[in-house]
Amino acid sequence: MPLIKPVSDLRNYPDVLKGVKVGQPVYLTKNGKGRYVLLDIDDYSVVESATRLGVELMRGRISGESEGWISSQAMREHFKERVNA
């Protein structure tokens, strides 16, 4: 179950930080609406990496659709050349 607290609870930030555990963020509300999320740094790294991967995959898809796709054999040869170089 998500841990939801009003942003005003940050006055007692040690108590709020105790609620942040790996895999369990603390959601902060402002005027009754979700506004901020506190994450463990390891969880943030996972989110950041997944976001970067998603962006790169989207760039590859756009490139393939606009410039054309290459065959799997051509891809293998490309990387074989890079490894041997």
PDB file of N, CA, C and O in Angstrom:
ATOM      1  N   MET A   1       0.848  -1.173   0.000  1.00  0.00           N
ATOM      2  CA  MET A   1       0.000   0.000   0.000  1.00  0.00           C
ATOM      3  C   MET A   1       0.899   1.243   0.000  1.00  0.00           C
ATOM      4  O   MET A   1       1.843   1.319   0.787  1.00  0.00           O
ATOM      5  N   PRO A   2       0.619   2.204  -0.863  1.00  0.00           N
ATOM      6  CA  PRO A   2       1.485   3.385  -0.946  1.00  0.00           C
ATOM      7  C   PRO A   2       1.422   4.231   0.320  1.00  0.00           C
ATOM      8  O   PRO A   2       0.389   4.332   0.981  1.00  0.00           O
ATOM      9  N   LEU A   3       2.558   4.829   0.628  1.00  0.00           N
ATOM     10  CA  LEU A   3       2.649   5.723   1.775  1.00  0.00           C
ATOM     11  C   LEU A   3       2.441   7.143   1.269  1.00  0.00           C
ATOM     12  O   LEU A   3       3.257   7.663   0.508  1.00  0.00           O
ATOM     13  N   ILE A   4       1.345   7.769   1.693  1.00  0.00           N
ATOM     14  CA  ILE A   4       0.981   9.103   1.232  1.00  0.00           C
ATOM     15  C   ILE A   4       0.950  10.035   2.440  1.00  0.00           C
ATOM     16  O   ILE A   4       0.314   9.745   3.453  1.00  0.00           O
ATOM     17  N   LYS A   5       1.648  11.157   2.310  1.00  0.00           N
ATOM     18  CA  LYS A   5       1.720  12.125   3.408  1.00  0.00           C
ATOM     19  C   LYS A   5       1.578  13.534   2.844  1.00  0.00           C
ATOM     20  O   LYS A   5       1.943  13.787   1.696  1.00  0.00           O
ATOM     21  N   PRO A   6       1.054  14.441   3.645  1.00  0.00           N
ATOM     22  CA  PRO A   6       1.025  15.836   3.198  1.00  0.00           C
ATOM     23  C   PRO A   6       2.438  16.424   3.231  1.00  0.00           C
ATOM     24  O   PRO A   6       3.254  16.047   4.072  1.00  0.00           O
ATOM     25  N   VAL A   7       2.716  17.335   2.321  1.00  0.00           N
ATOM     26  CA  VAL A   7       4.039  17.948   2.241  1.00  0.00           C
ATOM     27  C   VAL A   7       4.395  18.664   3.549  1.00  0.00           C
ATOM     28  O   VAL A   7       5.575  18.827   3.861  1.00  0.00           O
ATOM     29  N   SER A   8       3.411  19.082   4.295  1.00  0.00           N
ATOM     30  CA  SER A   8       3.671  19.754   5.575  1.00  0.00           C
ATOM     31  C   SER A   8       4.368  18.816   6.564  1.00  0.00           C
ATOM     32  O   SER A   8       5.002  19.289   7.508  1.00  0.00           O
ATOM     33  N   ASP A   9       4.265  17.509   6.369  1.00  0.00           N
ATOM     34  CA  ASP A   9       4.960  16.560   7.251  1.00  0.00           C
ATOM     35  C   ASP A   9       6.472  16.648   7.111  1.00  0.00           C
ATOM     36  O   ASP A   9       7.205  16.090   7.928  1.00  0.00           O
ATOM     37  N   LEU A  10       6.945  17.346   6.077  1.00  0.00           N
ATOM     38  CA  LEU A  10       8.398  17.491   5.920  1.00  0.00           C
ATOM     39  C   LEU A  10       9.025  18.303   7.043  1.00  0.00           C
ATOM     40  O   LEU A  10      10.246  18.304   7.204  1.00  0.00           O
ATOM     41  N   ARG A  11       8.205  18.987   7.813  1.00  0.00           N
ATOM     42  CA  ARG A  11       8.752  19.682   8.995  1.00  0.00           C
ATOM     43  C   ARG A  11       9.435  18.674   9.910  1.00  0.00           C
ATOM     44  O   ARG A  11      10.417  18.994  10.580  1.00  0.00           O
ATOM     45  N   ASN A  12       8.915  17.473   9.931  1.00  0.00           N
ATOM     46  CA  ASN A  12       9.511  16.371  10.689  1.00  0.00           C
ATOM     47  C   ASN A  12      10.117  15.377   9.696  1.00  0.00           C
ATOM     48  O   ASN A  12       9.761  14.199   9.672  1.00  0.00           O
ATOM     49  N   TYR A  13      11.048  15.888   8.873  1.00  0.00           N
ATOM     50  CA  TYR A  13      11.577  15.088   7.773  1.00  0.00           C
ATOM     51  C   TYR A  13      12.200  13.763   8.194  1.00  0.00           C
ATOM     52  O   TYR A  13      12.145  12.819   7.406  1.00  0.00           O
ATOM     53  N   PRO A  14      12.795  13.625   9.391  1.00  0.00           N
ATOM     54  CA  PRO A  14      13.325  12.291   9.733  1.00  0.00           C
ATOM     55  C   PRO A  14      12.233  11.220   9.724  1.00  0.00           C
ATOM     56  O   PRO A  14      12.472  10.086   9.308  1.00  0.00           O
ATOM     57  N   ASP A  15      11.036  11.585  10.182  1.00  0.00           N
ATOM     58  CA  ASP A  15       9.939  10.617  10.187  1.00  0.00           C
ATOM     59  C   ASP A  15       9.511  10.269   8.761  1.00  0.00           C
ATOM     60  O   ASP A  15       9.199   9.116   8.465  1.00  0.00           O
ATOM     61  N   VAL A  16       9.500  11.270   7.884  1.00  0.00           N
ATOM     62  CA  VAL A  16       9.116  11.033   6.493  1.00  0.00           C
ATOM     63  C   VAL A  16      10.169  10.155   5.813  1.00  0.00           C
ATOM     64  O   VAL A  16       9.829   9.227   5.078  1.00  0.00           O
ATOM     65  N   LEU A  17      11.438  10.451   6.060  1.00  0.00           N
ATOM     66  CA  LEU A  17      12.515   9.674   5.421  1.00  0.00           C
ATOM     67  C   LEU A  17      12.528   8.231   5.892  1.00  0.00           C
ATOM     68  O   LEU A  17      12.928   7.340   5.143  1.00  0.00           O
ATOM     69  N   LYS A  18      12.095   7.988   7.125  1.00  0.00           N
ATOM     70  CA  LYS A  18      12.021   6.600   7.611  1.00  0.00           C
ATOM     71  C   LYS A  18      11.037   5.788   6.772  1.00  0.00           C
ATOM     72  O   LYS A  18      11.181   4.573   6.638  1.00  0.00           O
ATOM     73  N   GLY A  19      10.043   6.463   6.213  1.00  0.00           N
ATOM     74  CA  GLY A  19       9.053   5.768   5.393  1.00  0.00           C
ATOM     75  C   GLY A  19       9.568   5.371   4.033  1.00  0.00           C
ATOM     76  O   GLY A  19       8.999   4.490   3.387  1.00  0.00           O
ATOM     77  N   VAL A  20      10.653   6.013   3.577  1.00  0.00           N
ATOM     78  CA  VAL A  20      11.213   5.691   2.259  1.00  0.00           C
ATOM     79  C   VAL A  20      12.059   4.437   2.390  1.00  0.00           C
ATOM     80  O   VAL A  20      13.094   4.432   3.056  1.00  0.00           O
ATOM     81  N   LYS A  21      11.599   3.381   1.745  1.00  0.00           N
ATOM     82  CA  LYS A  21      12.328   2.119   1.750  1.00  0.00           C
ATOM     83  C   LYS A  21      12.547   1.705   0.311  1.00  0.00           C
ATOM     84  O   LYS A  21      11.859   2.180  -0.592  1.00  0.00           O
ATOM     85  N   VAL A  22      13.503   0.823   0.097  1.00  0.00           N
ATOM     86  CA  VAL A  22      13.754   0.327  -1.252  1.00  0.00           C
ATOM     87  C   VAL A  22      12.461  -0.310  -1.758  1.00  0.00           C
ATOM     88  O   VAL A  22      11.888  -1.190  -1.115  1.00  0.00           O
ATOM     89  N   GLY A  23      12.025   0.152  -2.913  1.00  0.00           N
ATOM     90  CA  GLY A  23      10.810  -0.382  -3.501  1.00  0.00           C
ATOM     91  C   GLY A  23       9.523   0.254  -3.002  1.00  0.00           C
ATOM     92  O   GLY A  23       8.440  -0.092  -3.474  1.00  0.00           O
ATOM     93  N   GLN A  24       9.628   1.182  -2.052  1.00  0.00           N
ATOM     94  CA  GLN A  24       8.421   1.824  -1.531  1.00  0.00           C
ATOM     95  C   GLN A  24       8.632   3.334  -1.420  1.00  0.00           C
ATOM     96  O   GLN A  24       9.176   3.809  -0.424  1.00  0.00           O
ATOM     97  N   PRO A  25       8.208   4.085  -2.426  1.00  0.00           N
ATOM     98  CA  PRO A  25       8.355   5.535  -2.358  1.00  0.00           C
ATOM     99  C   PRO A  25       7.338   6.150  -1.405  1.00  0.00           C
ATOM    100  O   PRO A  25       6.343   5.520  -1.048  1.00  0.00           O
ATOM    101  N   VAL A  26       7.599   7.380  -1.003  1.00  0.00           N
ATOM    102  CA  VAL A  26       6.647   8.165  -0.218  1.00  0.00           C
ATOM    103  C   VAL A  26       6.090   9.233  -1.139  1.00  0.00           C
ATOM    104  O   VAL A  26       6.841  10.007  -1.734  1.00  0.00           O
ATOM    105  N   TYR A  27       4.770   9.272  -1.255  1.00  0.00           N
ATOM    106  CA  TYR A  27       4.092  10.267  -2.081  1.00  0.00           C
ATOM    107  C   TYR A  27       3.695  11.434  -1.194  1.00  0.00           C
ATOM    108  O   TYR A  27       3.101  11.246  -0.132  1.00  0.00           O
ATOM    109  N   LEU A  28       4.027  12.646  -1.638  1.00  0.00           N
ATOM    110  CA  LEU A  28       3.685  13.851  -0.886  1.00  0.00           C
ATOM    111  C   LEU A  28       2.591  14.618  -1.612  1.00  0.00           C
ATOM    112  O   LEU A  28       2.625  14.783  -2.832  1.00  0.00           O
ATOM    113  N   THR A  29       1.636  15.074  -0.845  1.00  0.00           N
ATOM    114  CA  THR A  29       0.535  15.828  -1.416  1.00  0.00           C
ATOM    115  C   THR A  29       0.622  17.290  -1.009  1.00  0.00           C
ATOM    116  O   THR A  29       1.156  17.629   0.047  1.00  0.00           O
ATOM    117  N   LYS A  30       0.090  18.141  -1.861  1.00  0.00           N
ATOM    118  CA  LYS A  30      -0.001  19.567  -1.567  1.00  0.00           C
ATOM    119  C   LYS A  30      -1.428  19.982  -1.901  1.00  0.00           C
ATOM    120  O   LYS A  30      -1.898  19.784  -3.021  1.00  0.00           O
ATOM    121  N   ASN A  31      -2.101  20.551  -0.931  1.00  0.00           N
ATOM    122  CA  ASN A  31      -3.515  20.920  -1.080  1.00  0.00           C
ATOM    123  C   ASN A  31      -4.361  19.728  -1.508  1.00  0.00           C
ATOM    124  O   ASN A  31      -5.288  19.865  -2.307  1.00  0.00           O
ATOM    125  N   GLY A  32      -4.032  18.557  -0.967  1.00  0.00           N
ATOM    126  CA  GLY A  32      -4.823  17.362  -1.219  1.00  0.00           C
ATOM    127  C   GLY A  32      -4.554  16.663  -2.539  1.00  0.00           C
ATOM    128  O   GLY A  32      -5.202  15.660  -2.841  1.00  0.00           O
ATOM    129  N   LYS A  33      -3.622  17.160  -3.329  1.00  0.00           N
ATOM    130  CA  LYS A  33      -3.316  16.556  -4.621  1.00  0.00           C
ATOM    131  C   LYS A  33      -1.874  16.069  -4.643  1.00  0.00           C
ATOM    132  O   LYS A  33      -0.992  16.691  -4.050  1.00  0.00           O
ATOM    133  N   GLY A  34      -1.636  14.945  -5.334  1.00  0.00           N
ATOM    134  CA  GLY A  34      -0.279  14.414  -5.451  1.00  0.00           C
ATOM    135  C   GLY A  34       0.644  15.441  -6.089  1.00  0.00           C
ATOM    136  O   GLY A  34       0.306  16.050  -7.104  1.00  0.00           O
ATOM    137  N   ARG A  35       1.820  15.627  -5.479  1.00  0.00           N
ATOM    138  CA  ARG A  35       2.727  16.662  -5.974  1.00  0.00           C
ATOM    139  C   ARG A  35       4.172  16.177  -6.102  1.00  0.00           C
ATOM    140  O   ARG A  35       4.840  16.505  -7.083  1.00  0.00           O
ATOM    141  N   TYR A  36       4.665  15.412  -5.141  1.00  0.00           N
ATOM    142  CA  TYR A  36       6.072  14.998  -5.119  1.00  0.00           C
ATOM    143  C   TYR A  36       6.171  13.519  -4.746  1.00  0.00           C
ATOM    144  O   TYR A  36       5.240  12.929  -4.198  1.00  0.00           O
ATOM    145  N   VAL A  37       7.342  12.936  -5.064  1.00  0.00           N
ATOM    146  CA  VAL A  37       7.638  11.556  -4.684  1.00  0.00           C
ATOM    147  C   VAL A  37       9.046  11.513  -4.126  1.00  0.00           C
ATOM    148  O   VAL A  37       9.975  12.057  -4.723  1.00  0.00           O
ATOM    149  N   LEU A  38       9.202  10.871  -2.990  1.00  0.00           N
ATOM    150  CA  LEU A  38      10.529  10.630  -2.423  1.00  0.00           C
ATOM    151  C   LEU A  38      10.892   9.178  -2.698  1.00  0.00           C
ATOM    152  O   LEU A  38      10.145   8.261  -2.357  1.00  0.00           O
ATOM    153  N   LEU A  39      12.051   8.982  -3.321  1.00  0.00           N
ATOM    154  CA  LEU A  39      12.510   7.641  -3.681  1.00  0.00           C
ATOM    155  C   LEU A  39      13.867   7.351  -3.064  1.00  0.00           C
ATOM    156  O   LEU A  39      14.679   8.254  -2.860  1.00  0.00           O
ATOM    157  N   ASP A  40      14.098   6.088  -2.775  1.00  0.00           N
ATOM    158  CA  ASP A  40      15.430   5.632  -2.422  1.00  0.00           C
ATOM    159  C   ASP A  40      16.323   5.844  -3.648  1.00  0.00           C
ATOM    160  O   ASP A  40      15.858   5.679  -4.775  1.00  0.00           O
ATOM    161  N   ILE A  41      17.577   6.202  -3.455  1.00  0.00           N
ATOM    162  CA  ILE A  41      18.472   6.525  -4.569  1.00  0.00           C
ATOM    163  C   ILE A  41      18.639   5.336  -5.519  1.00  0.00           C
ATOM    164  O   ILE A  41      18.783   5.534  -6.725  1.00  0.00           O
ATOM    165  N   ASP A  42      18.624   4.115  -5.001  1.00  0.00           N
ATOM    166  CA  ASP A  42      18.736   2.936  -5.870  1.00  0.00           C
ATOM    167  C   ASP A  42      17.508   2.806  -6.770  1.00  0.00           C
ATOM    168  O   ASP A  42      17.632   2.465  -7.946  1.00  0.00           O
ATOM    169  N   ASP A  43      16.333   3.075  -6.223  1.00  0.00           N
ATOM    170  CA  ASP A  43      15.111   3.035  -7.030  1.00  0.00           C
ATOM    171  C   ASP A  43      15.137   4.130  -8.083  1.00  0.00           C
ATOM    172  O   ASP A  43      14.705   3.914  -9.216  1.00  0.00           O
ATOM    173  N   TYR A  44      15.641   5.308  -7.720  1.00  0.00           N
ATOM    174  CA  TYR A  44      15.728   6.402  -8.683  1.00  0.00           C
ATOM    175  C   TYR A  44      16.659   6.032  -9.840  1.00  0.00           C
ATOM    176  O   TYR A  44      16.372   6.346 -10.995  1.00  0.00           O
ATOM    177  N   SER A  45      17.762   5.372  -9.531  1.00  0.00           N
ATOM    178  CA  SER A  45      18.700   4.948 -10.577  1.00  0.00           C
ATOM    179  C   SER A  45      18.034   3.993 -11.555  1.00  0.00           C
ATOM    180  O   SER A  45      18.273   4.073 -12.760  1.00  0.00           O
ATOM    181  N   VAL A  46      17.202   3.090 -11.049  1.00  0.00           N
ATOM    182  CA  VAL A  46      16.485   2.153 -11.919  1.00  0.00           C
ATOM    183  C   VAL A  46      15.515   2.910 -12.817  1.00  0.00           C
ATOM    184  O   VAL A  46      15.436   2.642 -14.016  1.00  0.00           O
ATOM    185  N   VAL A  47      14.776   3.855 -12.239  1.00  0.00           N
ATOM    186  CA  VAL A  47      13.818   4.644 -13.021  1.00  0.00           C
ATOM    187  C   VAL A  47      14.546   5.457 -14.085  1.00  0.00           C
ATOM    188  O   VAL A  47      14.106   5.515 -15.233  1.00  0.00           O
ATOM    189  N   GLU A  48      15.651   6.080 -13.709  1.00  0.00           N
ATOM    190  CA  GLU A  48      16.418   6.895 -14.647  1.00  0.00           C
ATOM    191  C   GLU A  48      16.972   6.039 -15.793  1.00  0.00           C
ATOM    192  O   GLU A  48      16.925   6.447 -16.953  1.00  0.00           O
ATOM    193  N   SER A  49      17.493   4.862 -15.469  1.00  0.00           N
ATOM    194  CA  SER A  49      18.035   3.968 -16.501  1.00  0.00           C
ATOM    195  C   SER A  49      16.938   3.493 -17.451  1.00  0.00           C
ATOM    196  O   SER A  49      17.138   3.445 -18.665  1.00  0.00           O
ATOM    197  N   ALA A  50      15.789   3.145 -16.899  1.00  0.00           N
ATOM    198  CA  ALA A  50      14.675   2.693 -17.738  1.00  0.00           C
ATOM    199  C   ALA A  50      14.202   3.814 -18.655  1.00  0.00           C
ATOM    200  O   ALA A  50      13.841   3.568 -19.806  1.00  0.00           O
ATOM    201  N   THR A  51      14.203   5.032 -18.153  1.00  0.00           N
ATOM    202  CA  THR A  51      13.792   6.175 -18.971  1.00  0.00           C
ATOM    203  C   THR A  51      14.774   6.391 -20.114  1.00  0.00           C
ATOM    204  O   THR A  51      14.366   6.600 -21.257  1.00  0.00           O
ATOM    205  N   ARG A  52      16.070   6.342 -19.809  1.00  0.00           N
ATOM    206  CA  ARG A  52      17.081   6.507 -20.856  1.00  0.00           C
ATOM    207  C   ARG A  52      16.983   5.412 -21.908  1.00  0.00           C
ATOM    208  O   ARG A  52      17.101   5.683 -23.104  1.00  0.00           O
ATOM    209  N   LEU A  53      16.768   4.175 -21.465  1.00  0.00           N
ATOM    210  CA  LEU A  53      16.621   3.068 -22.399  1.00  0.00           C
ATOM    211  C   LEU A  53      15.404   3.287 -23.300  1.00  0.00           C
ATOM    212  O   LEU A  53      15.477   3.071 -24.509  1.00  0.00           O
ATOM    213  N   GLY A  54      14.298   3.712 -22.714  1.00  0.00           N
ATOM    214  CA  GLY A  54      13.088   3.979 -23.490  1.00  0.00           C
ATOM    215  C   GLY A  54      13.309   5.055 -24.535  1.00  0.00           C
ATOM    216  O   GLY A  54      12.838   4.934 -25.666  1.00  0.00           O
ATOM    217  N   VAL A  55      14.026   6.112 -24.159  1.00  0.00           N
ATOM    218  CA  VAL A  55      14.320   7.196 -25.102  1.00  0.00           C
ATOM    219  C   VAL A  55      15.180   6.683 -26.253  1.00  0.00           C
ATOM    220  O   VAL A  55      14.912   6.994 -27.413  1.00  0.00           O
ATOM    221  N   GLU A  56      16.204   5.906 -25.941  1.00  0.00           N
ATOM    222  CA  GLU A  56      17.080   5.379 -26.993  1.00  0.00           C
ATOM    223  C   GLU A  56      16.333   4.413 -27.913  1.00  0.00           C
ATOM    224  O   GLU A  56      16.545   4.422 -29.126  1.00  0.00           O
ATOM    225  N   LEU A  57      15.469   3.586 -27.347  1.00  0.00           N
ATOM    226  CA  LEU A  57      14.680   2.683 -28.181  1.00  0.00           C
ATOM    227  C   LEU A  57      13.744   3.459 -29.107  1.00  0.00           C
ATOM    228  O   LEU A  57      13.571   3.094 -30.270  1.00  0.00           O
ATOM    229  N   MET A  58      13.147   4.523 -28.590  1.00  0.00           N
ATOM    230  CA  MET A  58      12.267   5.349 -29.412  1.00  0.00           C
ATOM    231  C   MET A  58      13.059   6.039 -30.525  1.00  0.00           C
ATOM    232  O   MET A  58      12.592   6.123 -31.661  1.00  0.00           O
ATOM    233  N   ARG A  59      14.244   6.527 -30.202  1.00  0.00           N
ATOM    234  CA  ARG A  59      15.088   7.147 -31.234  1.00  0.00           C
ATOM    235  C   ARG A  59      15.431   6.136 -32.324  1.00  0.00           C
ATOM    236  O   ARG A  59      15.415   6.472 -33.508  1.00  0.00           O
ATOM    237  N   GLY A  60      15.742   4.899 -31.932  1.00  0.00           N
ATOM    238  CA  GLY A  60      16.040   3.854 -32.907  1.00  0.00           C
ATOM    239  C   GLY A  60      14.840   3.535 -33.779  1.00  0.00           C
ATOM    240  O   GLY A  60      14.970   3.343 -34.988  1.00  0.00           O
ATOM    241  N   ARG A  61      13.676   3.480 -33.158  1.00  0.00           N
ATOM    242  CA  ARG A  61      12.459   3.207 -33.927  1.00  0.00           C
ATOM    243  C   ARG A  61      12.180   4.311 -34.934  1.00  0.00           C
ATOM    244  O   ARG A  61      11.875   4.039 -36.095  1.00  0.00           O
ATOM    245  N   ILE A  62      12.285   5.548 -34.491  1.00  0.00           N
ATOM    246  CA  ILE A  62      12.057   6.691 -35.388  1.00  0.00           C
ATOM    247  C   ILE A  62      13.069   6.674 -36.525  1.00  0.00           C
ATOM    248  O   ILE A  62      12.719   6.917 -37.680  1.00  0.00           O
ATOM    249  N   SER A  63      14.320   6.388 -36.198  1.00  0.00           N
ATOM    250  CA  SER A  63      15.363   6.315 -37.226  1.00  0.00           C
ATOM    251  C   SER A  63      15.060   5.208 -38.230  1.00  0.00           C
ATOM    252  O   SER A  63      15.191   5.410 -39.437  1.00  0.00           O
ATOM    253  N   GLY A  64      14.658   4.049 -37.739  1.00  0.00           N
ATOM    254  CA  GLY A  64      14.337   2.938 -38.629  1.00  0.00           C
ATOM    255  C   GLY A  64      13.162   3.248 -39.538  1.00  0.00           C
ATOM    256  O   GLY A  64      13.156   2.880 -40.712  1.00  0.00           O
ATOM    257  N   GLU A  65      12.161   3.933 -38.980  1.00  0.00           N
ATOM    258  CA  GLU A  65      10.986   4.256 -39.780  1.00  0.00           C
ATOM    259  C   GLU A  65      11.272   5.344 -40.819  1.00  0.00           C
ATOM    260  O   GLU A  65      10.701   5.334 -41.910  1.00  0.00           O
ATOM    261  N   SER A  66      12.148   6.270 -40.477  1.00  0.00           N
ATOM    262  CA  SER A  66      12.415   7.369 -41.406  1.00  0.00           C
ATOM    263  C   SER A  66      13.542   7.057 -42.390  1.00  0.00           C
ATOM    264  O   SER A  66      13.481   7.480 -43.544  1.00  0.00           O
ATOM    265  N   GLU A  67      14.569   6.325 -41.953  1.00  0.00           N
ATOM    266  CA  GLU A  67      15.727   6.050 -42.803  1.00  0.00           C
ATOM    267  C   GLU A  67      15.758   4.622 -43.326  1.00  0.00           C
ATOM    268  O   GLU A  67      16.604   4.281 -44.153  1.00  0.00           O
ATOM    269  N   GLY A  68      14.855   3.796 -42.859  1.00  0.00           N
ATOM    270  CA  GLY A  68      14.808   2.403 -43.296  1.00  0.00           C
ATOM    271  C   GLY A  68      15.529   1.485 -42.323  1.00  0.00           C
ATOM    272  O   GLY A  68      16.462   1.885 -41.626  1.00  0.00           O
ATOM    273  N   TRP A  69      15.071   0.256 -42.299  1.00  0.00           N
ATOM    274  CA  TRP A  69      15.623  -0.750 -41.400  1.00  0.00           C
ATOM    275  C   TRP A  69      16.759  -1.492 -42.101  1.00  0.00           C
ATOM    276  O   TRP A  69      16.823  -1.527 -43.330  1.00  0.00           O
ATOM    277  N   ILE A  70      17.648  -2.079 -41.314  1.00  0.00           N
ATOM    278  CA  ILE A  70      18.705  -2.911 -41.889  1.00  0.00           C
ATOM    279  C   ILE A  70      18.453  -4.355 -41.462  1.00  0.00           C
ATOM    280  O   ILE A  70      17.760  -4.614 -40.479  1.00  0.00           O
ATOM    281  N   SER A  71      19.020  -5.273 -42.208  1.00  0.00           N
ATOM    282  CA  SER A  71      18.805  -6.697 -41.916  1.00  0.00           C
ATOM    283  C   SER A  71      19.608  -7.114 -40.683  1.00  0.00           C
ATOM    284  O   SER A  71      20.575  -6.458 -40.295  1.00  0.00           O
ATOM    285  N   SER A  72      19.182  -8.209 -40.090  1.00  0.00           N
ATOM    286  CA  SER A  72      19.913  -8.725 -38.926  1.00  0.00           C
ATOM    287  C   SER A  72      21.329  -9.142 -39.312  1.00  0.00           C
ATOM    288  O   SER A  72      22.255  -9.005 -38.512  1.00  0.00           O
ATOM    289  N   GLN A  73      21.501  -9.646 -40.526  1.00  0.00           N
ATOM    290  CA  GLN A  73      22.832 -10.032 -40.989  1.00  0.00           C
ATOM    291  C   GLN A  73      23.733  -8.804 -41.103  1.00  0.00           C
ATOM    292  O   GLN A  73      24.896  -8.854 -40.703  1.00  0.00           O
ATOM    293  N   ALA A  74      23.215  -7.709 -41.641  1.00  0.00           N
ATOM    294  CA  ALA A  74      24.002  -6.478 -41.748  1.00  0.00           C
ATOM    295  C   ALA A  74      24.370  -5.956 -40.360  1.00  0.00           C
ATOM    296  O   ALA A  74      25.461  -5.420 -40.167  1.00  0.00           O
ATOM    297  N   MET A  75      23.468  -6.110 -39.399  1.00  0.00           N
ATOM    298  CA  MET A  75      23.741  -5.678 -38.024  1.00  0.00           C
ATOM    299  C   MET A  75      24.847  -6.520 -37.418  1.00  0.00           C
ATOM    300  O   MET A  75      25.737  -5.986 -36.756  1.00  0.00           O
ATOM    301  N   ARG A  76      24.807  -7.836 -37.634  1.00  0.00           N
ATOM    302  CA  ARG A  76      25.855  -8.716 -37.106  1.00  0.00           C
ATOM    303  C   ARG A  76      27.219  -8.337 -37.679  1.00  0.00           C
ATOM    304  O   ARG A  76      28.207  -8.259 -36.948  1.00  0.00           O
ATOM    305  N   GLU A  77      27.268  -8.103 -38.990  1.00  0.00           N
ATOM    306  CA  GLU A  77      28.524  -7.732 -39.638  1.00  0.00           C
ATOM    307  C   GLU A  77      29.048  -6.401 -39.108  1.00  0.00           C
ATOM    308  O   GLU A  77      30.251  -6.238 -38.901  1.00  0.00           O
ATOM    309  N   HIS A  78      28.149  -5.463 -38.891  1.00  0.00           N
ATOM    310  CA  HIS A  78      28.538  -4.148 -38.359  1.00  0.00           C
ATOM    311  C   HIS A  78      29.228  -4.299 -37.004  1.00  0.00           C
ATOM    312  O   HIS A  78      30.295  -3.728 -36.775  1.00  0.00           O
ATOM    313  N   PHE A  79      28.611  -5.072 -36.106  1.00  0.00           N
ATOM    314  CA  PHE A  79      29.192  -5.216 -34.784  1.00  0.00           C
ATOM    315  C   PHE A  79      30.429  -6.093 -34.788  1.00  0.00           C
ATOM    316  O   PHE A  79      31.326  -5.897 -33.968  1.00  0.00           O
ATOM    317  N   LYS A  80      30.495  -7.054 -35.693  1.00  0.00           N
ATOM    318  CA  LYS A  80      31.675  -7.899 -35.815  1.00  0.00           C
ATOM    319  C   LYS A  80      32.876  -7.029 -36.204  1.00  0.00           C
ATOM    320  O   LYS A  80      33.969  -7.191 -35.662  1.00  0.00           O
ATOM    321  N   GLU A  81      32.661  -6.106 -37.147  1.00  0.00           N
ATOM    322  CA  GLU A  81      33.718  -5.194 -37.576  1.00  0.00           C
ATOM    323  C   GLU A  81      34.155  -4.296 -36.419  1.00  0.00           C
ATOM    324  O   GLU A  81      35.348  -4.044 -36.248  1.00  0.00           O
ATOM    325  N   ARG A  82      33.207  -3.816 -35.632  1.00  0.00           N
ATOM    326  CA  ARG A  82      33.548  -2.930 -34.502  1.00  0.00           C
ATOM    327  C   ARG A  82      34.346  -3.658 -33.430  1.00  0.00           C
ATOM    328  O   ARG A  82      35.257  -3.085 -32.832  1.00  0.00           O
ATOM    329  N   VAL A  83      34.006  -4.917 -33.187  1.00  0.00           N
ATOM    330  CA  VAL A  83      34.701  -5.702 -32.164  1.00  0.00           C
ATOM    331  C   VAL A  83      36.117  -6.003 -32.611  1.00  0.00           C
ATOM    332  O   VAL A  83      37.044  -5.969 -31.802  1.00  0.00           O
ATOM    333  N   ASN A  84      36.294  -6.295 -33.878  1.00  0.00           N
ATOM    334  CA  ASN A  84      37.621  -6.645 -34.416  1.00  0.00           C
ATOM    335  C   ASN A  84      38.492  -5.442 -34.689  1.00  0.00           C
ATOM    336  O   ASN A  84      39.693  -5.599 -34.908  1.00  0.00           O
ATOM    337  N   ALA A  85      37.934  -4.248 -34.684  1.00  0.00           N
ATOM    338  CA  ALA A  85      38.706  -3.032 -35.000  1.00  0.00           C
ATOM    339  C   ALA A  85      39.564  -2.588 -33.847  1.00  0.00           C
ATOM    340  O   ALA A  85      40.270  -1.585 -33.953  1.00  0.00           O
TER     341      ALA A  85
END
